[in-house]
Amino acid sequence: MERWFEKRRKNKVLDIAYRQMTLALDTVDDLERAIKAIFLGDKKEAKTTIERLFLVEEEIDNLRRTVFEELSRGRLPSRDREDIMHLVKRLDVMADFVKDSARSIMILLDTEIPKDIWKAFSEMSLGVVRCAARLKESLKLLIENPSEARTLSLKVEEEETKVDKQYLKIKSLLLGYGNKVNPVVLMILKDLAEYMENATDSCADVGDYIRVLTVPK
């Protein structure tokens, strides 16, 4: 009976942790939709999307706390607990960067910003989405097919490298607007680019950890 109970608890923890991680990755989709809406001139849609993102962030925080509570109650091997906690924490950090990005966008909603700047951010946000999607696929296969999960984790790094290049492109673009856009606005735009770049860095960190977990014994 004790073994059965521990097996059920382990499955419960994994289910909750997986939901927390996938929800964290899904916030990237809303970030991309919000930026695209601004680029297309629909600020109302952008605001609605960001507000939805904030609500999802609250659920992610609640799930993270639940995972940690469940881990403290169970009798999983310490290595298993560490693995789950590491994945949950890293993706929570990623979601925080997405939330910071969304906050920057909210601040900028009523500010007139050149369209080519928003176009560059829209392109970068698609790169962040691709990076998160690769990681989501890798996590899904972590237990079912570790070898394939490892292969997909390498794709995460490839997408992260592409986003890095887009990040540098945006910084150069902002530099060109130094005398045309309010310096405070430029600073917030720079922060937005950094938050988005940091989100993909966090995805890459999780990808690195997946490769550690899937090293053939």
MODELLER restraints for C-alpha pairs under 7 A, 6 or more apart:
rsr = mdl.restraints
at = mdl.atoms
rsr.add(forms.Gaussian(group=physical.xy_distance, feature=features.Distance(at['CA:6:A'], at['CA:74:A']), mean=6.87, stdev=0.5))
rsr.add(forms.Gaussian(group=physical.xy_distance, feature=features.Distance(at['CA:6:A'], at['CA:75:A']), mean=6.93, stdev=0.5))
rsr.add(forms.Gaussian(group=physical.xy_distance, feature=features.Distance(at['CA:9:A'], at['CA:74:A']), mean=6.76, stdev=0.5))
rsr.add(forms.Gaussian(group=physical.xy_distance, feature=features.Distance(at['CA:13:A'], at['CA:67:A']), mean=5.96, stdev=0.5))
rsr.add(forms.Gaussian(group=physical.xy_distance, feature=features.Distance(at['CA:13:A'], at['CA:70:A']), mean=6.31, stdev=0.5))
rsr.add(forms.Gaussian(group=physical.xy_distance, feature=features.Distance(at['CA:16:A'], at['CA:63:A']), mean=6.63, stdev=0.5))
rsr.add(forms.Gaussian(group=physical.xy_distance, feature=features.Distance(at['CA:16:A'], at['CA:67:A']), mean=6.36, stdev=0.5))
rsr.add(forms.Gaussian(group=physical.xy_distance, feature=features.Distance(at['CA:17:A'], at['CA:67:A']), mean=6.05, stdev=0.5))
rsr.add(forms.Gaussian(group=physical.xy_distance, feature=features.Distance(at['CA:17:A'], at['CA:88:A']), mean=6.52, stdev=0.5))
rsr.add(forms.Gaussian(group=physical.xy_distance, feature=features.Distance(at['CA:20:A'], at['CA:60:A']), mean=5.45, stdev=0.5))
rsr.add(forms.Gaussian(group=physical.xy_distance, feature=features.Distance(at['CA:20:A'], at['CA:63:A']), mean=5.68, stdev=0.5))
rsr.add(forms.Gaussian(group=physical.xy_distance, feature=features.Distance(at['CA:20:A'], at['CA:64:A']), mean=6.49, stdev=0.5))
rsr.add(forms.Gaussian(group=physical.xy_distance, feature=features.Distance(at['CA:21:A'], at['CA:88:A']), mean=6.26, stdev=0.5))
rsr.add(forms.Gaussian(group=physical.xy_distance, feature=features.Distance(at['CA:21:A'], at['CA:91:A']), mean=6.00, stdev=0.5))
rsr.add(forms.Gaussian(group=physical.xy_distance, feature=features.Distance(at['CA:22:A'], at['CA:136:A']), mean=6.53, stdev=0.5))
rsr.add(forms.Gaussian(group=physical.xy_distance, feature=features.Distance(at['CA:23:A'], at['CA:60:A']), mean=6.65, stdev=0.5))
rsr.add(forms.Gaussian(group=physical.xy_distance, feature=features.Distance(at['CA:24:A'], at['CA:60:A']), mean=6.55, stdev=0.5))
rsr.add(forms.Gaussian(group=physical.xy_distance, feature=features.Distance(at['CA:24:A'], at['CA:91:A']), mean=6.30, stdev=0.5))
rsr.add(forms.Gaussian(group=physical.xy_distance, feature=features.Distance(at['CA:24:A'], at['CA:92:A']), mean=6.63, stdev=0.5))
rsr.add(forms.Gaussian(group=physical.xy_distance, feature=features.Distance(at['CA:24:A'], at['CA:95:A']), mean=5.18, stdev=0.5))
rsr.add(forms.Gaussian(group=physical.xy_distance, feature=features.Distance(at['CA:25:A'], at['CA:132:A']), mean=5.71, stdev=0.5))
rsr.add(forms.Gaussian(group=physical.xy_distance, feature=features.Distance(at['CA:25:A'], at['CA:136:A']), mean=6.96, stdev=0.5))
rsr.add(forms.Gaussian(group=physical.xy_distance, feature=features.Distance(at['CA:27:A'], at['CA:53:A']), mean=6.11, stdev=0.5))
rsr.add(forms.Gaussian(group=physical.xy_distance, feature=features.Distance(at['CA:27:A'], at['CA:95:A']), mean=6.91, stdev=0.5))
rsr.add(forms.Gaussian(group=physical.xy_distance, feature=features.Distance(at['CA:27:A'], at['CA:98:A']), mean=6.96, stdev=0.5))
rsr.add(forms.Gaussian(group=physical.xy_distance, feature=features.Distance(at['CA:28:A'], at['CA:98:A']), mean=6.56, stdev=0.5))
rsr.add(forms.Gaussian(group=physical.xy_distance, feature=features.Distance(at['CA:28:A'], at['CA:128:A']), mean=6.98, stdev=0.5))
rsr.add(forms.Gaussian(group=physical.xy_distance, feature=features.Distance(at['CA:28:A'], at['CA:129:A']), mean=5.79, stdev=0.5))
rsr.add(forms.Gaussian(group=physical.xy_distance, feature=features.Distance(at['CA:29:A'], at['CA:129:A']), mean=6.11, stdev=0.5))
rsr.add(forms.Gaussian(group=physical.xy_distance, feature=features.Distance(at['CA:30:A'], at['CA:49:A']), mean=6.12, stdev=0.5))
rsr.add(forms.Gaussian(group=physical.xy_distance, feature=features.Distance(at['CA:30:A'], at['CA:50:A']), mean=6.93, stdev=0.5))
rsr.add(forms.Gaussian(group=physical.xy_distance, feature=features.Distance(at['CA:30:A'], at['CA:53:A']), mean=6.29, stdev=0.5))
rsr.add(forms.Gaussian(group=physical.xy_distance, feature=features.Distance(at['CA:31:A'], at['CA:102:A']), mean=6.56, stdev=0.5))
rsr.add(forms.Gaussian(group=physical.xy_distance, feature=features.Distance(at['CA:32:A'], at['CA:122:A']), mean=6.69, stdev=0.5))
rsr.add(forms.Gaussian(group=physical.xy_distance, feature=features.Distance(at['CA:32:A'], at['CA:125:A']), mean=5.09, stdev=0.5))
rsr.add(forms.Gaussian(group=physical.xy_distance, feature=features.Distance(at['CA:32:A'], at['CA:126:A']), mean=6.36, stdev=0.5))
rsr.add(forms.Gaussian(group=physical.xy_distance, feature=features.Distance(at['CA:34:A'], at['CA:46:A']), mean=4.20, stdev=0.5))
rsr.add(forms.Gaussian(group=physical.xy_distance, feature=features.Distance(at['CA:34:A'], at['CA:49:A']), mean=5.78, stdev=0.5))
rsr.add(forms.Gaussian(group=physical.xy_distance, feature=features.Distance(at['CA:34:A'], at['CA:50:A']), mean=6.45, stdev=0.5))
rsr.add(forms.Gaussian(group=physical.xy_distance, feature=features.Distance(at['CA:35:A'], at['CA:46:A']), mean=6.84, stdev=0.5))
rsr.add(forms.Gaussian(group=physical.xy_distance, feature=features.Distance(at['CA:35:A'], at['CA:122:A']), mean=5.68, stdev=0.5))
rsr.add(forms.Gaussian(group=physical.xy_distance, feature=features.Distance(at['CA:36:A'], at['CA:122:A']), mean=5.61, stdev=0.5))
rsr.add(forms.Gaussian(group=physical.xy_distance, feature=features.Distance(at['CA:37:A'], at['CA:43:A']), mean=6.40, stdev=0.5))
rsr.add(forms.Gaussian(group=physical.xy_distance, feature=features.Distance(at['CA:37:A'], at['CA:45:A']), mean=6.23, stdev=0.5))
rsr.add(forms.Gaussian(group=physical.xy_distance, feature=features.Distance(at['CA:37:A'], at['CA:46:A']), mean=5.31, stdev=0.5))
rsr.add(forms.Gaussian(group=physical.xy_distance, feature=features.Distance(at['CA:38:A'], at['CA:46:A']), mean=6.05, stdev=0.5))
rsr.add(forms.Gaussian(group=physical.xy_distance, feature=features.Distance(at['CA:39:A'], at['CA:115:A']), mean=6.45, stdev=0.5))
rsr.add(forms.Gaussian(group=physical.xy_distance, feature=features.Distance(at['CA:39:A'], at['CA:118:A']), mean=5.35, stdev=0.5))
rsr.add(forms.Gaussian(group=physical.xy_distance, feature=features.Distance(at['CA:39:A'], at['CA:119:A']), mean=6.13, stdev=0.5))
rsr.add(forms.Gaussian(group=physical.xy_distance, feature=features.Distance(at['CA:43:A'], at['CA:109:A']), mean=6.56, stdev=0.5))
rsr.add(forms.Gaussian(group=physical.xy_distance, feature=features.Distance(at['CA:47:A'], at['CA:106:A']), mean=6.93, stdev=0.5))
rsr.add(forms.Gaussian(group=physical.xy_distance, feature=features.Distance(at['CA:50:A'], at['CA:102:A']), mean=6.12, stdev=0.5))
rsr.add(forms.Gaussian(group=physical.xy_distance, feature=features.Distance(at['CA:54:A'], at['CA:99:A']), mean=6.99, stdev=0.5))
rsr.add(forms.Gaussian(group=physical.xy_distance, feature=features.Distance(at['CA:64:A'], at['CA:88:A']), mean=6.82, stdev=0.5))
rsr.add(forms.Gaussian(group=physical.xy_distance, feature=features.Distance(at['CA:71:A'], at['CA:81:A']), mean=6.47, stdev=0.5))
rsr.add(forms.Gaussian(group=physical.xy_distance, feature=features.Distance(at['CA:87:A'], at['CA:206:A']), mean=6.48, stdev=0.5))
rsr.add(forms.Gaussian(group=physical.xy_distance, feature=features.Distance(at['CA:90:A'], at['CA:202:A']), mean=6.40, stdev=0.5))
rsr.add(forms.Gaussian(group=physical.xy_distance, feature=features.Distance(at['CA:90:A'], at['CA:206:A']), mean=6.47, stdev=0.5))
rsr.add(forms.Gaussian(group=physical.xy_distance, feature=features.Distance(at['CA:91:A'], at['CA:202:A']), mean=6.97, stdev=0.5))
rsr.add(forms.Gaussian(group=physical.xy_distance, feature=features.Distance(at['CA:93:A'], at['CA:202:A']), mean=6.97, stdev=0.5))
rsr.add(forms.Gaussian(group=physical.xy_distance, feature=features.Distance(at['CA:94:A'], at['CA:199:A']), mean=4.77, stdev=0.5))
rsr.add(forms.Gaussian(group=physical.xy_distance, feature=features.Distance(at['CA:94:A'], at['CA:202:A']), mean=5.32, stdev=0.5))
rsr.add(forms.Gaussian(group=physical.xy_distance, feature=features.Distance(at['CA:94:A'], at['CA:203:A']), mean=6.79, stdev=0.5))
rsr.add(forms.Gaussian(group=physical.xy_distance, feature=features.Distance(at['CA:97:A'], at['CA:195:A']), mean=5.20, stdev=0.5))
rsr.add(forms.Gaussian(group=physical.xy_distance, feature=features.Distance(at['CA:97:A'], at['CA:196:A']), mean=6.68, stdev=0.5))
rsr.add(forms.Gaussian(group=physical.xy_distance, feature=features.Distance(at['CA:97:A'], at['CA:198:A']), mean=6.58, stdev=0.5))
rsr.add(forms.Gaussian(group=physical.xy_distance, feature=features.Distance(at['CA:97:A'], at['CA:199:A']), mean=5.38, stdev=0.5))
rsr.add(forms.Gaussian(group=physical.xy_distance, feature=features.Distance(at['CA:98:A'], at['CA:195:A']), mean=6.81, stdev=0.5))
rsr.add(forms.Gaussian(group=physical.xy_distance, feature=features.Distance(at['CA:98:A'], at['CA:196:A']), mean=6.57, stdev=0.5))
rsr.add(forms.Gaussian(group=physical.xy_distance, feature=features.Distance(at['CA:98:A'], at['CA:199:A']), mean=6.36, stdev=0.5))
rsr.add(forms.Gaussian(group=physical.xy_distance, feature=features.Distance(at['CA:100:A'], at['CA:195:A']), mean=6.52, stdev=0.5))
rsr.add(forms.Gaussian(group=physical.xy_distance, feature=features.Distance(at['CA:101:A'], at['CA:192:A']), mean=5.17, stdev=0.5))
rsr.add(forms.Gaussian(group=physical.xy_distance, feature=features.Distance(at['CA:101:A'], at['CA:195:A']), mean=5.58, stdev=0.5))
rsr.add(forms.Gaussian(group=physical.xy_distance, feature=features.Distance(at['CA:101:A'], at['CA:196:A']), mean=6.38, stdev=0.5))
rsr.add(forms.Gaussian(group=physical.xy_distance, feature=features.Distance(at['CA:104:A'], at['CA:188:A']), mean=6.41, stdev=0.5))
rsr.add(forms.Gaussian(group=physical.xy_distance, feature=features.Distance(at['CA:104:A'], at['CA:192:A']), mean=5.96, stdev=0.5))
rsr.add(forms.Gaussian(group=physical.xy_distance, feature=features.Distance(at['CA:120:A'], at['CA:170:A']), mean=6.47, stdev=0.5))
rsr.add(forms.Gaussian(group=physical.xy_distance, feature=features.Distance(at['CA:124:A'], at['CA:163:A']), mean=6.20, stdev=0.5))
rsr.add(forms.Gaussian(group=physical.xy_distance, feature=features.Distance(at['CA:124:A'], at['CA:166:A']), mean=5.77, stdev=0.5))
rsr.add(forms.Gaussian(group=physical.xy_distance, feature=features.Distance(at['CA:127:A'], at['CA:159:A']), mean=6.72, stdev=0.5))
rsr.add(forms.Gaussian(group=physical.xy_distance, feature=features.Distance(at['CA:127:A'], at['CA:163:A']), mean=5.63, stdev=0.5))
rsr.add(forms.Gaussian(group=physical.xy_distance, feature=features.Distance(at['CA:128:A'], at['CA:163:A']), mean=6.63, stdev=0.5))
rsr.add(forms.Gaussian(group=physical.xy_distance, feature=features.Distance(at['CA:128:A'], at['CA:200:A']), mean=6.04, stdev=0.5))
rsr.add(forms.Gaussian(group=physical.xy_distance, feature=features.Distance(at['CA:130:A'], at['CA:159:A']), mean=6.67, stdev=0.5))
rsr.add(forms.Gaussian(group=physical.xy_distance, feature=features.Distance(at['CA:131:A'], at['CA:156:A']), mean=5.28, stdev=0.5))
rsr.add(forms.Gaussian(group=physical.xy_distance, feature=features.Distance(at['CA:131:A'], at['CA:159:A']), mean=5.03, stdev=0.5))
rsr.add(forms.Gaussian(group=physical.xy_distance, feature=features.Distance(at['CA:131:A'], at['CA:160:A']), mean=6.08, stdev=0.5))
rsr.add(forms.Gaussian(group=physical.xy_distance, feature=features.Distance(at['CA:131:A'], at['CA:200:A']), mean=6.60, stdev=0.5))
rsr.add(forms.Gaussian(group=physical.xy_distance, feature=features.Distance(at['CA:132:A'], at['CA:203:A']), mean=6.53, stdev=0.5))
rsr.add(forms.Gaussian(group=physical.xy_distance, feature=features.Distance(at['CA:134:A'], at['CA:152:A']), mean=6.35, stdev=0.5))
rsr.add(forms.Gaussian(group=physical.xy_distance, feature=features.Distance(at['CA:134:A'], at['CA:155:A']), mean=6.47, stdev=0.5))
rsr.add(forms.Gaussian(group=physical.xy_distance, feature=features.Distance(at['CA:134:A'], at['CA:156:A']), mean=5.48, stdev=0.5))
rsr.add(forms.Gaussian(group=physical.xy_distance, feature=features.Distance(at['CA:135:A'], at['CA:153:A']), mean=6.26, stdev=0.5))
rsr.add(forms.Gaussian(group=physical.xy_distance, feature=features.Distance(at['CA:135:A'], at['CA:156:A']), mean=5.85, stdev=0.5))
rsr.add(forms.Gaussian(group=physical.xy_distance, feature=features.Distance(at['CA:135:A'], at['CA:203:A']), mean=6.74, stdev=0.5))
rsr.add(forms.Gaussian(group=physical.xy_distance, feature=features.Distance(at['CA:135:A'], at['CA:207:A']), mean=6.60, stdev=0.5))
rsr.add(forms.Gaussian(group=physical.xy_distance, feature=features.Distance(at['CA:138:A'], at['CA:149:A']), mean=4.32, stdev=0.5))
rsr.add(forms.Gaussian(group=physical.xy_distance, feature=features.Distance(at['CA:138:A'], at['CA:152:A']), mean=5.30, stdev=0.5))
rsr.add(forms.Gaussian(group=physical.xy_distance, feature=features.Distance(at['CA:138:A'], at['CA:153:A']), mean=5.82, stdev=0.5))
rsr.add(forms.Gaussian(group=physical.xy_distance, feature=features.Distance(at['CA:139:A'], at['CA:149:A']), mean=6.67, stdev=0.5))
rsr.add(forms.Gaussian(group=physical.xy_distance, feature=features.Distance(at['CA:141:A'], at['CA:148:A']), mean=6.80, stdev=0.5))
rsr.add(forms.Gaussian(group=physical.xy_distance, feature=features.Distance(at['CA:141:A'], at['CA:149:A']), mean=5.14, stdev=0.5))
rsr.add(forms.Gaussian(group=physical.xy_distance, feature=features.Distance(at['CA:142:A'], at['CA:149:A']), mean=5.28, stdev=0.5))
rsr.add(forms.Gaussian(group=physical.xy_distance, feature=features.Distance(at['CA:146:A'], at['CA:214:A']), mean=5.50, stdev=0.5))
rsr.add(forms.Gaussian(group=physical.xy_distance, feature=features.Distance(at['CA:147:A'], at['CA:214:A']), mean=6.73, stdev=0.5))
rsr.add(forms.Gaussian(group=physical.xy_distance, feature=features.Distance(at['CA:150:A'], at['CA:210:A']), mean=6.49, stdev=0.5))
rsr.add(forms.Gaussian(group=physical.xy_distance, feature=features.Distance(at['CA:150:A'], at['CA:211:A']), mean=5.28, stdev=0.5))
rsr.add(forms.Gaussian(group=physical.xy_distance, feature=features.Distance(at['CA:150:A'], at['CA:214:A']), mean=6.23, stdev=0.5))
rsr.add(forms.Gaussian(group=physical.xy_distance, feature=features.Distance(at['CA:153:A'], at['CA:207:A']), mean=4.75, stdev=0.5))
rsr.add(forms.Gaussian(group=physical.xy_distance, feature=features.Distance(at['CA:153:A'], at['CA:210:A']), mean=6.81, stdev=0.5))
rsr.add(forms.Gaussian(group=physical.xy_distance, feature=features.Distance(at['CA:153:A'], at['CA:211:A']), mean=6.87, stdev=0.5))
rsr.add(forms.Gaussian(group=physical.xy_distance, feature=features.Distance(at['CA:156:A'], at['CA:204:A']), mean=5.99, stdev=0.5))
rsr.add(forms.Gaussian(group=physical.xy_distance, feature=features.Distance(at['CA:156:A'], at['CA:207:A']), mean=6.39, stdev=0.5))
rsr.add(forms.Gaussian(group=physical.xy_distance, feature=features.Distance(at['CA:157:A'], at['CA:204:A']), mean=5.45, stdev=0.5))
rsr.add(forms.Gaussian(group=physical.xy_distance, feature=features.Distance(at['CA:160:A'], at['CA:200:A']), mean=5.59, stdev=0.5))
rsr.add(forms.Gaussian(group=physical.xy_distance, feature=features.Distance(at['CA:160:A'], at['CA:201:A']), mean=6.66, stdev=0.5))
rsr.add(forms.Gaussian(group=physical.xy_distance, feature=features.Distance(at['CA:160:A'], at['CA:204:A']), mean=6.60, stdev=0.5))
rsr.add(forms.Gaussian(group=physical.xy_distance, feature=features.Distance(at['CA:163:A'], at['CA:197:A']), mean=6.71, stdev=0.5))
rsr.add(forms.Gaussian(group=physical.xy_distance, feature=features.Distance(at['CA:164:A'], at['CA:197:A']), mean=6.54, stdev=0.5))
rsr.add(forms.Gaussian(group=physical.xy_distance, feature=features.Distance(at['CA:167:A'], at['CA:193:A']), mean=6.24, stdev=0.5))
rsr.add(forms.Gaussian(group=physical.xy_distance, feature=features.Distance(at['CA:167:A'], at['CA:197:A']), mean=6.57, stdev=0.5))
rsr.add(forms.Gaussian(group=physical.xy_distance, feature=features.Distance(at['CA:171:A'], at['CA:190:A']), mean=6.93, stdev=0.5))
rsr.add(forms.Gaussian(group=physical.xy_distance, feature=features.Distance(at['CA:174:A'], at['CA:186:A']), mean=6.69, stdev=0.5))
